[in-house]
Amino acid sequence: MRGFFPILHIIAKVNVNTKYFFVGQVEGAFVQGIGFFTNEEYATNSDGLVIHDSTWTYKIPTVDTIPKQFNVELILQR
């Protein structure tokens, strides 16, 4: 990844149907999404599937990529 683009603040509100859904799952999914979204090139194979589909083949976000303020609110949906 070239350049630098700070993500300063994230607010995530997630509807959940169980109290066993963890804030860390939301944070981890978001950070992994940042890494995949900021990938410079989406190389595909002959079937059109993305080759960079794991943490071994794309640039993993670092502590500098993670927002300094990350608020997650779980909304229990019954």
Buried (B, 14 or more C-beta within 10 A) or exposed (E): EEEEEEBEEBEBEBEBEEEEBEBEEBBEEBBBEBBBEBBEEEEEEEEEEEEBEEEEEBBEBEEEBBBEEBEBEBEEEE
